[in-house]
Amino acid sequence: MLITRYGRGFVAGSFVAVLGLVALDFFVIPNLSVRIAIAFAGGILFLLITYFFRDPSREIPNGENLILSPADGKIVQLKNVRDDLFLCSEAIQIGIFLSPLDVHVNRIPISGRVRFLQYLKGDYLVAYHEKASEKNEQTVIGIENGKFKVLMRQVAGYIARRIVCDLKEGENVRAGERFGMIKFGSRVDVLIPVDAELKVQLNERVVAGETILAVVPTS
């Protein structure tokens, strides 16, 4: 199982910590059953951390006007909004909630150039809360491809307070590329052109880099 580079240090540190716990357990606790139980619990914790930082490969669909999901998770919001930060127009907002069991590596939704990048401090409401995308800590990313724009928000949740984003303003990106993650539960919002044809519905599960969220008309 491939481990994301954003979490390899965390996984390695967890492995060392579990080894230290088992060694201490062996020399300090005389009861064999208790030693086995502690070692087992430490092993399970390490496996869960490793599983969280998994980074599976994905089959990226081809198509110039496709908008791909930037995250694994469940669609918790579909609504029309007004964006004056980057799109400067009406838009469709797609909210994706990531549970701690979902893959947390984020991927680029469209090929193009990063034209806007901003980190915003904020609160830590639970990620599925309707106001989380407005009030929580987040990184805001705007991508333009010459035909249309997409705005994306990496939103930190109640548990997740560590947003990772490798992008730089002016950088060229390709749809489906990895660009960061939000650690331990989070939300990703995507704001797309209002005339885009939605391919997903509320409560549907989506896969980063594979699921087509919408198709923008050629005209």
N, C-alpha and C positions, 0 to 999 in steps of 0.2 A: 504494500500500500504506500503510495507516494505521500510524503508529508510536505506541506507547504513551507516554503523558505521563511514565511512570516512567523512560523511557530516552531522551527527546529530547535532554537535555543531553549524555548519553554519546555519542549519534550525532553531534551537532553537534561535540563535541570531537574525535571520531575523524576527521570530515571535515576539520577544520582541521589536525589532525596529519598526515593523509595529504597534504594540499596542501603543507604545509611540507616533508614528506619529498621530494615530487616536485620542489619548487623547489630544495631543497638538492642533490638528486640531479643536477639539470640543470646546476648551476653548479660542482659539485665533481668529478663523475665524468666523465672524458673519453670513455670507451668507450660508444658509442651503444647497443649490445646490452645492456650492464649497466644503463644508465639505463632502458631500456624494461622490462627484467625487474623492476627495483625498483619502478617505477611500476605495473606490472601486479600485483605482489604486494600493494602498498599498496591498490590499487583492490579487489582480491578481499577483503582483510581488512575494508575498509570495508563492502562489500556483505554480508559474513557478520555483522558487528555489526548492521547495519540489519535484516537478516533475523531475527536473534535477537529484536529488540525490536518485531517486528510485532505488530499487535493487530487481528486480523480480527473482523468483526461475527459474531454468532451468532443463530440462531433459538431463542428460549427456549421450551421446552414449557410448556403451561398445566396446572395441577393443584395443589391445595392440599396433597396428601400426598406429592408427589414430592420426592425428594432428588436434586439434580443434581450432576454432577461439578464440583468446584471447580477442576480442572486438566486440561490436556491431558497424555496420557502413557499408561503401561501399568500395569495392575493387577498388583502384585507381591506383595500380601498380602491375604488374606481370613481372618480368625480371630476367635474369640470372646475378649473381654477383659473385665476389670472396670475401670470408670472411677469413681474416687472424687473426681475434681477438679471435675467439672461435672454429668455425667449421674447420678452416684451410683447406678449400677446396672450390670448386665451389658450388654454392647454388642457390636456387630459392628464390627471395625476393618477399613477398606478402605485399603490403602496404594497410592498412585499415584506411580510413578517418572517424572520428567521428564528426558529426555535434553537435551543442549544444542541439539538441532535442533527440539525441541517449542516451541510457543507457551508462554511463561512467565507470561502475565497470569493471575491467579487471579480466580475468580468466586464469588459467594455461592451456597451449595447450597440454602438454603430461605429463604423470606420470613419475617421475624420481627423480633426485637429482640436486639441484642448484649447478653448478660447477663454474659459473662465475657471478659476480655481480659488476657493475661499474656505477657510476654516472658521467655524463659528462656535464659541462657547455657549453653553446652555444648561438646561436642567437634565434630569434623568428619569423622565416618566417611563412607564412600561412601554416597550416598543410598539405594541399594537394599539396604544391609546391614540385617539383621533388627533390630538394636539401634539403628539410626539414629534412629527415632522416640522412643526413650527417652533417648538420650545426647546427641544433637546440639543445637546452637543452634536455637531455634524460637520461633515466636509461636503461642500457643494461644488459640483463639477459640471461645466458646460462644454458640450462637444458640438462642432459644426462640420458638415461635410460638403458645403457648397450648395446643397439643395434644401436642407432643413436642419434644425437644431434640436438637441435633446439636453435636458437638464437632469442631473442625477444627484441624489443626496444619500450619503452614508450616514445614517442616524444611529447614535448610540442609545442603547436601551437602559433599563434599570440595572441590569447586571453588567452589560458591556460598557466599559468606559475607556476603551482603547481602540481608536480608529487608526488603521494603517492605510495610507494612500501614497503610491509611488509616483504619481503623475506630476508633470510640470506644465505650466501654462506655455502654449506654443508647441507642445509635443504632438507628433503625429501618432495616432493609435489605430489599431485594427479591431474590428468586431470579434468578440470572443476571447481577447487577450486578458490575462490576469493583470490586475492593477492594485490589489490590496485586499483588506478584509476588516471585519469588525469582530472583536474577540468576545465570545461568550454571550450570544443572544443579541439581536439587533433588528434593524429595519432598513430597507433601501427603498427610496421613492424615485420614480422616473416620471418626468414631465415631458410629454410628447406633443407634436402638433395636433390641434383640435380636429383636423380633417383626417387623421390617421384611422385606418380600419382596425379596430381591436380584434385580436385573435384569442383573448383570454377572458375569463369571467370571474366574478367574485367567488372566493373560497377555493379557486383552482390552485393546484400545486404547480410550481414552475421550477425549471432547472437552468442555472446560470450558463450562458453561452450556447444553449440548445433550444430552449423554448422561445418561440416567436411571440412577442407581446403584441405587436401591431405591424401593419404594412402601410407606408406612406404612399399616397397616389403619385403616379409618375408626373402628372401635370403640376 
